[in-house]
């Protein structure tokens, strides 16, 4: 925290792409990006979302880790151990889901071309719904940003896990996460613990897709901002 700077800015976003949280499915992202409609995201572009996630998992694309789940046709979470081992062309549950998405077809095709297209789109969205992940991975994906701009969005918003934030608040500022009005607590949708519910602290993240909508208002050292916030909390407790 020492040496860090906190910058406050006003973001004038007219049209915002909401990726929800604390988890989002690929299918939900595709629907938000008008999958196979007018200027919406195409099949090939949708495949690039899967590829980006896969490349992050195998450290082929830059970026940190993210949580995800891939579900089978019965709605059961698949085990990464089910992935075939290959050193020449490494696979992940995400790359396998990408192949299923690419090959998805309806059981029967309607008679008219328009109905047939809708059936094919529905089949692919059903496959895409089997993959859920931290929403930030979609906001990170270059193709999501590109299509969002094409559709007129100027920012992306989502609920992001605060990670080590609660501990840092206690250690550095002496306050509890409950004292921070912009934090919310929800069940962790990716928890592996079947016997005890785990919760996450979350904060809303707004990511501009253009520098033009950002107006910086002030910058201060992080220790000063932390001290000022603690003072405000203490003053609130005294009232």
N, C-alpha and C positions, 0 to 999 in steps of 0.2 A: 504493500500500500504506500510506503514511503517513496516519494519521488513521482507518484502517479498524479494524474490530472483528471478532474471531472469537468466535462464540458456540457453545458445546457444549450439546447437548440430548440427552435420551434420548427416543426415539420408540417408543411401545408399540403397534406395528401388529399386529393379530391376523390380518387378511386383506389380502394385498398383491397388487396387479395388476402382473404382471411383463411389461414391454414389451421385454425383451431388449436387443439392441444388438450392434454399433454401427449396425445398420440394422434396420428392421422394415417389413413390408408392411401395407397397410391390411387385407388379408384376415386376417392374423394377429391384428391388433387386434380385428377383428370377432369372430373365433372366441373370443378371450379374454373378450369382452364378451357371449358367448352370443347371437350373431346370430340373431334371429327365434325365440328360445326363451323361453317364460315372460316374466320381467321383463327379458330381455336387450335389447340394442340393436335397434331397428327399422330398416326400410329408410329411412324418412324421416330418422331420426337418423344413420344411416350416411352419407346424402347430405350432412349438415351437416359431417361430418369433411372430406369432399372440398372443400366450400365454404370451410371455415375455411382449409385449406391454400392453396386458390386465392386467397383474399382476402389472405393473408399475402404471397403472391408478387407481387401487384399493389399492395401497400401500402395495402390497404383495411382490413385488420385490423392492430392494433398487434402489434409483436414483431419480432425480428430475422430474418435470413435462415436458411434451412435447406437441407440437401442433399437431393436426391431423384432418383429415376429412374422413368421410365414405360417399360414394355416392350411391344412389339407382340406379336401372337399367336405369333410365331416365337421369342420370347424375346430379341429384339434391342432394345437401348436406343434409344428414340426421340429425335430431335433437336428441341429447342425451336423451331428454325427451321421446323419443319413446321406450327406453329400459324398459322392464318389471322390476318391483321392486321385489327384492328377497333378504332377509337377510341371508338365508342359503347358497345360491349359487349366489352371485352377478354377474350380467352381465354388459357388456358394448357394445357399438357399435362394438368394436374390436372383442369381443368374438362372437358376432352374425355374423360378417363377417368371422370369423374363421370357424364357422359351415357351412356357405354358401360355403366357399372354399372347405371344406371337402366333401360336398355333390354334388359339381359341376359335372355335366355330360353333354356331348353334346346332342343336340336334337335327332340326329341320328348317329349311329356308322357306319363308313366305313366298307367295307367287309374284308380288310386285317388287321392282327394284328398290323402291323407297323402304318398304317393310323389310326387305332382305338386309339392307344396310343397317337399319335400326337393330335388327336381330344380331348382326355381327358385332355391332358396337356394344350391345348389352352383354354378349358373351365375353368380350374382352374386359369390360368393366367388372364383371363378376370375378374374373381371374385377378384383376388388379386389386379388388377388395380383399383378397387373401393376404396382402402384404401391408403391414402397419409399421410405422417408425416414428421416431422423434420428429416433430414438424420442422425443426431447423435444417434437417438434411435436405428437405425439399426446397427450402429457402436458399440453401447453399448451391443447389444444382443450377449451373449456368443456363441449361435449356429452360428451366422453369422461369428464371428471370427474363430470358429472351422472349418467351411466349407471353408472359405477363405484360411486358412493355408493349408487345404487338397488340394486345387486347385493350390497351389504354390504362392499365394499372400503373400507379406511380409509387406504390409502396406495398410491402408484404407485412402482415401482422400475424403473430402466433404466440402461444403460451410456451415459455421456455423453462426447462428445469434449472433451478438455482444452484444445484450441486452443493458445493461446500459453503455456500452463502450463509446458512444459519450459524455454522461454527465460526465463520469469520466475523459475523455480526457480534457474537458473544465475546470473542477474543479481542477484537479491535475496537469495538464500540461499547461493549458492555450492555447490549440490549438484545431482546429476544426478537425472532422474526415476526412474532405477533404484533410487535410495535411498529412495523413498517407497513404503511397502508397500501402499498402497491404490490404486496406479496399475497398469494393465496395458497392454501394447502389442499391437495387432492390425493386420492389413492394413486399409487404408482401402477399404471397399466402394464408395466413390463416386469413386475415383481415375480420372482421364481418361488417365493415362499408361500406355500399353500396353507400354512398353519397360522401365520401372523400377517395381518395387513401392513403393508409399508406405505408411507405417504411421501409426497414430494412437495417441496416449496417451489412455487412457480412465479415468474414475473412475465408481464406482457412485453414482447419485443416488437418494435416497429422498425422495419428496414427499408429505407428509401431506395428507389430504383433510379433516382436521378439526384444529382447534387443541387439542381435548381430549386428543389422544394425545401431545402434545409437552410435555415437562417440561424447562425450561431449567436447566442445572446450573452453568454459569459463563460469563463473558464477559471477554475480555482484548484488549488492543490487538494488532493484527496483527504489528507489529514484535517484540513480546515473544514471541508464540507462535512466530514464525519463528526467533527466536534460541534459544528453548528446544528447538525441533525439531532445529536444527543441532547443538546440544550433545548431544542424544540420539544423533544419527547418529555424531558424532565419538566418543562414548563406546563405541558399538557397534563401531566400527572398531578401537578400541584393545584390545578383549577378544580 
